[in-house]
């Protein structure tokens, strides 16, 4: 059974915890796909969505907003790869909602036998991570491993579907930005799926009203559908951090072979684009290398980041036109020849 470990990589103590988990999981006989040799020891490789796609199980630090980790969780959700949480926060996880509730509801019955009274996620009484508990979960999961979803082929893409603008629509000011971006794309003749319209049914004109969602509304499932079968690609924010929902959706889209385009939302100039780093052969950070690689190698997109929607529109139109031409050529080849007489 192959395991991938995802979590923050900016603090030494956090990395040490995750590397300790990798060592213990490896010692238990499991292959940790992103635990690689480095000098005289080993280190974890972070941010590669390819590592998640290769794995059978994802071990993730769900107590943080780390962008690359939530993109990995999005890949796991779309691929039906089970998730075992690695918890090391100062407080116990007593109430799950949103994305963490989705992780618990979909995975707890896979990794715990009925009647198991241990805390979820595995946590010692003093709040430290219970790595032995994670290994115990993996051993039980090995006997209950679900079948991984088949990843779509690029030929299955449908660029006639609208792009999906990903991000956090819970704040009133964000709602206004979404509607403006939607209008900019409409000026280019491109309809998009926008969270405040498709998920919330809210418009800035309704401020300061608050909305109450129906109790049976599954927002996470709606995010998965919007980033997957309902759309052709995602459009996100490239510089902003701690966008867990947005990055989750980008992971879902990446697994579904959708291009991932981004807008540079900074008002002041001078901030170096992550795509420029990518072009220079540097790591652009977060999970963006996986997205940029797939954009370039599968779809021939040579610049994934635009300042305005008008800079991304030509990419979308080119993909649509190329697909129409390809389908027309395939149709003409299948058409039977008319016989003389």
N, C-alpha and C positions, 0 to 999 in steps of 0.2 A: 504494500500500500504506500503510495507516494503522498507526502505531506508538504504543503507550502506554509511558511510562517510570514504573516504580515503585521506590521505595526510601525510606530514612529521610529525614525532613525536620526533624530536631531539631538537626543540627550544620551550621554554615555551610559548612565545607569539603566535607561530603558533598553538600549541595545544589549547591555550585559545580561539583562533578564531574558531577553528574547534569544540570545545566543545560548544561555544556560538551558532554555527550553529545547532549542534545537539539538543540543548535545544529548540531553536526556531522551528525547524522542528517537534520535539516531541509535542510541544505546539499546533502546527497546526493540530494535530491528526494523524500524521504518526508514525509508529514504526521504530525507528532507531535500527537496529539489533545489532550493535556493540557499543551501548551506555549503559553501565552497571552500576549498583549500586556499589559505592565504599565508605565505611565509611558512612558519613552523606550526601554525594552527589553522583554525577555520574562522570564517566570518559569514554573516548573512548578506545576501544580495537583496536589495530592496527596490520596489517600484516596477518590477517586470510583470506585466499581465500575462506574458507567455508562461512564466513559472506557475501561475495559478491555473491556467488552462491545461497544463501538463499534469497537475496533481489530482489526487482522488479526494483529498481532504484539505481544508484551509483552517489553520489555527490563527486567530486574529485577536488583536488587542482592541476589543470593542468599546473600551471606556474612553477613547480619544476621538478627536475630529480629524485625524491624519488623512490627508487627501488620497495618497497612494493606497492606503489600507482600505478606504471605503470604495475605491475603484476596484480593488481586488475582491471585496465582498460582493460588488455588483456583478463581476464575472462569475463568481461562485453561484450567485442566485440564478443567473441566466443559464448556467451550465448544469444546474442541479448538483453542484458539489457541496457536500455537507460542511458545516462550519462548527468548529469547537472553539469557544471563546477562551482567551488567556486573560485573566483578570488580576490586576495588581493595583487597584485604586485604594485610597484611604477609607472609602465607604463601601458597604455592601450594595449590590445591585438588588434593591427591594422592589422596584417598580419598573417594568419595561413598557415602552411605548414606541410607536413609529418603527424605525428600522431595527432597533434592538429587540422589540417585541416580535417582529417578523423572524429574526434570527432564532429567538427562543421557540416560537411556535412551530417553526419548520424543522428544527434540529434537535430539540431536547429529547423527543421520543426516540430519536435515532441513536443517541449516545448514552442514554440512561435507561436501565430496566425499570419497569413499572414498580413504584414503591421506593425507589432510591431517594433517600432523604437528604443527600448532600446538597450544599448550596449551589446555585446556578448563577454565574459560572463557578467553577471550582475555586474556592478561596479559603485560606486558612483563617483561624479566628482573629489573628492580629492584622488582617488585611493584606498579608503577603500572598503572592501568587502560589497556588498549589499545583506545581508542575507535575507531581506524581498523580494528582487527580486528573489532569489533562491526558496523561498517558493512559490512565484507567478508562477514560472516555474513549480514547482511540481504540483500545483493545475491544471494548464492547461494540463500537461502531464497525470494526472490521467484520463482525458477524452480521451486520445489518446495513451494509454499504449499498446505497441506492445506485441505480444505473445512471451514468452521466448522460446528459443530453448530447445529441449529435450536433456539432457546430455547423451552421449553414455554410454553403459554398458561396463564393463571390457571385457566381452566375445566378444565384437566387435573389440577389438584391433587386429592389424595385425603387428606382429613383423618382418615379412619378408620385410616390408618397411624400408627404410634407416633411421638412426638417423639424426637429423637436428642440426648442430652446430650453436648456436645462438650468436649474438653479433653485434658489430659495425664494419662494413667493409668499412667505408668511408675513413679511414686513410690508406696510402700506407703501413706503417709498419704492420698494422693489417692484410692486405691482405696476406703478407708473412707468418704470423703465422697461418692463416686459411689453407693455402696450405700445410704447414708442418704437421698440425694436421690431415688433410685429408690423407696425405701420410702414417702417422703412423697407422691410422685405416685400410688403404688398406693392409698394411703388415699383419694385423690380419685377412684379408679376409672380412672386413666390408666396404661396400660402404656407404658414407655419403652425405647429402646435405650440401653444403657449400655456404654461402652468396656471396662471390666474384665470384664464378662460376655460381650459379643459378640465382642470382639477378642482378649482375653487369656486368658479362662477362669480368672481368678485371683480369690481372695477373701482379705480381710485375715486370715482364720483360718489361712492358709497361711504367714504370716510366721514365720520369716525366709527361707523357701524362695524361690529364684529360678526363673523359668520359662525354658525354651529353646523358642523358636518354630521350627517346621519350616523348613528352608532355602528351600522353595518358597512360603512364606507371603508374599503380597503385601499388606503392611499398608496401603500408600497406596491401593491399589485398594479395599480393604475400607472405608477412610475415605470414599472417593468414593461407594461404593454406600450406605453408611449415611447420609451427608449428602444423597444424591440419591434414587434410586428406592425405597429401603427405608423412608424416613421421610417425615413430613409437614412437619416444621419442625425447627429446632435450638434448643437451650437452652444458653446459654453463660454465662461470667462477664463482667460488664460493666466492672469497674474494672481487673482484672489485666492486666499487660503481658507481652510476650514469650511469648505462647502461640501459637507458630507453627502447630502442628498444629490447634489449635482455630480459629484465624482462617482457615486453609486450608479447613477444613470449612465455616465460615460463608460463605466465598466460593463454594464448590460449591453450598451450599444456596440462596444468593441467586440464582445463575444459574438454578437449577431452580424459581424462583418460590416458594420456601418462606419462610414467615415466620421471622424470627430473634428469639427471645425471650431475655432475660437475667436472671440472678439477681445481686443485689448481695451479694457474699460477705463484706463487711467486718463484723467483730464490733463495732467501736465506731461509734456514730452520728456524724452531722455531715458525712460525706463527701457532697458534692453529686452527685446522680445525673446521668450524661450525658444522660439523657432530659429532665431539668429544663432543662438548657442548650438542648437541641433545641427544647423548647416555647417558650423565650424567644427563639428565632431565632438562637441562637449555634451555632457548629460544635461538636458533641459530641466531636470528635476521632476518631483512627484512621479506620476505614471505617464508623463507626456511622451517619453521616448517610444513606448509601445504604440501609442496612438499615432504619432508622427510616422513611425516605421510602417505601420499598416496603411496609412494614407498614401505614402509614397510607393511602397512595394506592390500594393494591390490595386490602388486607384490612380497612381501617377500624379498625386497632388503634391506640387513642389513648394507650396506655401500654405500652411494650415491656419494662419493667423491673419486677421484683417482688423483695420482700425474702425471700419464702418461696415454695416451690412452690404453696402454697394460694392465692397471689395471681395466679399464672399459670394455674392450672387453669381458672378461669372463661373466660379468653380461648380456651383450647383447646376447651372445651365449646361455647362460642358458635359458633366456626368450624365445628365438627362438625354442630351442629344446623342452622345456616344452610345448609350443604351438603346435608344430608338433605332439608330443605324444598325446596330448589331442584331436586334430582333427582326428588323426588316430583311437583313441578309439571310438570317436563319430561316425565316418564313419562305423566302424565294427558293432556297435550296430544297425545302420539303415539298414545294408545289410540284405535282406530277406533270411531266411533259405531255403535251397534246399529241396524239398520234395522227399521222396523215391519213386521209380517207375516212 
